[in-house]
Amino acid sequence: MLTHPAQASRELNTVHLASDLVIVGAGLAGVCAAITAARRGLKVVLIHDRPVLGGNSSGEIRLWVLGATTHMGTNNRWAREGGVVNELLVENLWRNREGNPVMWDALLLEKVADEPLITLLLNTACFACEKDPAQPDRIASVEAFCPQNSTRYVATAPLFCDSSGDGILGFLAGAAFRMGAESKDEFDELFARGDEFGHLLGHSIYFYSKDTGQPVPFVAPSFALQDIEEKIPRYRQFNAREDGCNLWWIEWGGRLDTVHETERIKWELWRVAYGVWNYIKNSGKFPEAANLTLEWVGSIPGKRESRRFEGDYMLSQKDIVQRRLHDDAVAFGGWSIDLHPADGVYAEIAGSHHLHPKGVYQIPYRCYYSRNIENLFLAGRIISCTHVAFGSTRVMATAALGGQAIAIAAALCKEGNLLPRAIGSGEPLQRLRRELLRLGQHIPGVPLDDPEDLAREAKITASSELRLAEFPADAEAVPLDTSRVQLLPLPAGQVPLFTVTLDVLEPAEVVAELLTTSDPRHHTPDVLLGRLTLSLKPGYKQEIPLVFDARLKTPGYGFVVLRPAAGVSWQTSGRRVSGVLSLRTGRPEETTAVGGEAFEVFRPERRPEGRNFAIRCEPPLTAFAADNVTNGFHRPTDRPNAWVADWSDEAPRLTLEWGQPTVIAEIVVGFDNDYDHALESVLRGHPERALFFGVRHCRILADDGTLVHEVKDFHHSHLRVRLEAPISTRRLHIDVVSTHGGPAAIMEVRVYKKPVQA
């Protein structure tokens, strides 16, 4: 019988891998880091200890991807994360609008497998690392073991990234880290909690049920928790309709070592999950559960918090709440500071405690590398921040942005033979930010300043430009049972005359307000420009003028608000436009207890309809000009930042014209990907398959009518065209042949003499 040499010597089969970047951990941050780095030309080894990718978003745990644009009550507008994570979410919508976790797993695997420069090691756990003997503050290699093939891997590289969640590589390498909460005094964080609340967030296990159409009995396993009403103070929140990560608050373990006692925590959560299902099925209080079966219970818990590693800067509460600016900002966050009691499901208090900033905040590059291990990047939930700030930065879409940032930084390190710290200033930092913005990453308040972009030198014209005169009353009316709001991009100077269309059943008084923001970098309506009290008589489709004696110093968004009034409805319109939203009251976020200020929250009206309210503006709004496409922003900010064609334009065309023949090798066109739509990845299904404002069919032509490129059935945010051979032309025409529903809109156009995109 033939014997393999490794079997004969009784040694593990060992594989040596050399690369440019080794990434340990393939949650969403690690996945986005690996894809971005590989597309940038780096050879990557991606080591992951689970059978599927995505971490907490995977089919093993099934938490939908969360970020700055959420289902929660915030004023964050157009804040969905860009770049690779946006590409993944938009493609998932196209293929998997039902939110099937298995399909999400397959998509992540496909995107990684499609990159030939990535060596993916699944079911492979990092367990050791070697330091460079000559440079003891640098990692030389990592060792990992895969029990599926009994193989030991030794991966060497000049650069490493820990995105493992628990920070196993950083821990083994001796990187400085923290675990547990800081005191209030260390970073002057008033939201920091004490021992009674606890210093770590726990784990959660989710479960799904399924309606079989016939009665299904349930016999609980012997380990299931008994006496649910006695042991779980919030037992009244259980019902037969919610499952999956809607039951995120089935959480526990925050008073244990969330690294080394994870298995103990998992068993307790299994006890709770099966005990809760037993309570729902067999207590007699939920007859509607008779036909339900327990379809799935998570095999591993979703972990929130363990180690946090120290970089050259530690993000803290004030960075988030005050929305501090950082010269080295490369990413952003927008989830609330969301802290959970350590006792989790057994706590007497609410399962989560939130502190909301007024808008999104910047995250500096200094948070994404270790302060004492010179060649170690940090990504995911382990980045450099306090426990309080971690309450916001820990969510997956925010983590993905960090993964994308370190990938480009690693490429710059390779090009310049540099270490991570050296990328944080001067020309390397400017290149890092420029390349991230080129890839679709959004850095709040930072436009793309691209000296290689030839579009900035072109004269830009369009077949038409929308002058927004009105949203006609052509859809159903919505009652003023809560405050209803129309968000509009207003010019500097005297505000327009607004006319709203209302249905009034009986004599009523309605309060109308015009609000704006104190800072163009957020969308919290904290400045009152005017208030009117309207005395209305009964009538259908009444046109009511709103005359506000107010002026804006600079262009910005205005909020036309109608406060609640019984018997009054606001007519709506089926017309929708890029950079314009209808909103409604969310809830006031009381932040005064922690030194903040209370402010009102407006949430978007329900999707996918997203109807605007019937309103007329005199003079019309002119915020949709063709030259918006070169202003450096590819999403709405304090203005729409989009060219939008007139509704009547049957052949929308954007034209770039140079005074002389211009050599072109690459063209990038950015479309409106509705960044206000959270696009939750799993569980929460979506009625649409493509985003309403997206372009479906587009043609690019040279000045002689030659077709340069055509794309059909398109649904992504950016069309990137790298020509096989450069062309010379005086003009480029971009024809929007069809969209997925909205009027023709383009957010940005960039043109390059030589290829620049990864």
C-alpha angles and dihedrals in degrees: 000000000000116000126201111239091240090053092049092053093040090233127135116261103254127203121192117209126188121194145148095251133018115202119194111200128032104209113131092288092052093044093051091045092051095047093046093047093047093049087051089057103262123138105233135194110199114196119192129171096209132073093240135039130244105062110218090007093056127106088257093066105012105206112155115241109268130194145134095318106060147155087251126097107275137129092229108133126191089356105136110133119260138213122043096349089055090048089054095048094047092048090048089054090051094050104024113027089152090067097237107178092211091059091048089053090051092050093053091048091049094050092051094043090051091065108082092196092063119089104198120203111188124186086023121130125201108229106161144017135198123221124217105262091213093046108030093184091065132076115234101182145346128222123214135174131214113200091192092070099016090238130146116210126203111195121190128189141142090244135041135189126201111206095146099122095233092048096238095166094046090047093051091046094053097248114167111258144164133216123193132017128314121231119261090251102054095071099009091250112165092187092061111118133217137233095285091060093039136233105250135051115236136225130267134208119202131206136193130213129202133205108233096184093241136063115287122193121214126209110192120225115249093252094058115122114257130205095036094175091053098043104036111057093197095052091127088070092066116102138158094248103062125069140140117043091342080085093056088135091072083098134142144157105070092128093054134071097277092201104048099026098049093115091054090049091049092054092051090050090050088053089053096044095050090041092053091049090049088052092050094046103037110025092082091232096102109052089163088070094065095104096039124108128194099251101177141002121189115257094207129029125250104246121213108180143012126123124012117194128220121242130175087284132031114211111224142182094277092054088058103037095039090039092224119203120238125197089217098046111149103161142017143221134204110169112117120259092268116188124178128203111257092234090061115182091011094055120112091217133068117297095238136026119202138202112186125202118213091252146337121320135212125251115208125227089238088075092062104067136051117263094217108026101070101205100037122109121196124217138164123025094335096073122127108284141112122265090256094050089044086064085075107027094052097080118107105243090050089049090051091059089057090051091054092048095052091047093059090042089054090052090052090048090055093048094050099031087241137147123237096262091058092062091064099082144031123008095343090058092048090050091048093053093042093052092046092052090048089056093053100264112146120219109186112246094003117110122199107262101190116174091187093058109108092191088076088066095048130096106239123208135162139206087243142345123217116248101194104219100155151342100229121224098251103130139054123306120247120215120240090237087133133013110293121203139194113202112208135176104240129195126234115272130032112007116241126260107260124206118192127194114228140176113217120191097185137359108300145163119230125190113218122192137184114211135176138176131273091219126035089219094071139044101221109129097226101141120074112211098175146343129207132185111213122201105206133193123209115279146124122253094356114182106223119189119221111203111188117183094214140121134203119218092207134014112276146133121298126198115217102200131191112192123219117290127169116241094014125112132183116224115233136213132224091216118103130185135192112264095018126103142175115223142183136203116285113179135294111261105222104212098153092099090067099041098271130106133258116249138173121257123214120193128199118262114256119293149260091029093046090173119191121229120258105263138147124211123204113222098026119249114257103191096120103077125154095243090065087086092075101042093101099251124102099190136039114283118155087340135023094264089202141111107231122187121225114268090243095053106113095184107035111196134174116199130199114196130189125191092237140022109295127200112231128187103160135029128190121191120185121204133194105274093178096247089190089072112089095207095205106211104220141014094014103080125205127223093213129065099201131029113267097233095044123115115246102182125024136169129196117201135183122233093270091054094259111153108242098177140345130192129187132188089021120165109163132101099245133039107204115192119188107184120224088224126014118252131212117222142148094216142029120201120199112197119195100208096176142347135204090259113305129091116278110283136169122190101189144358125197127179127191135194090214131019115278105161121099 
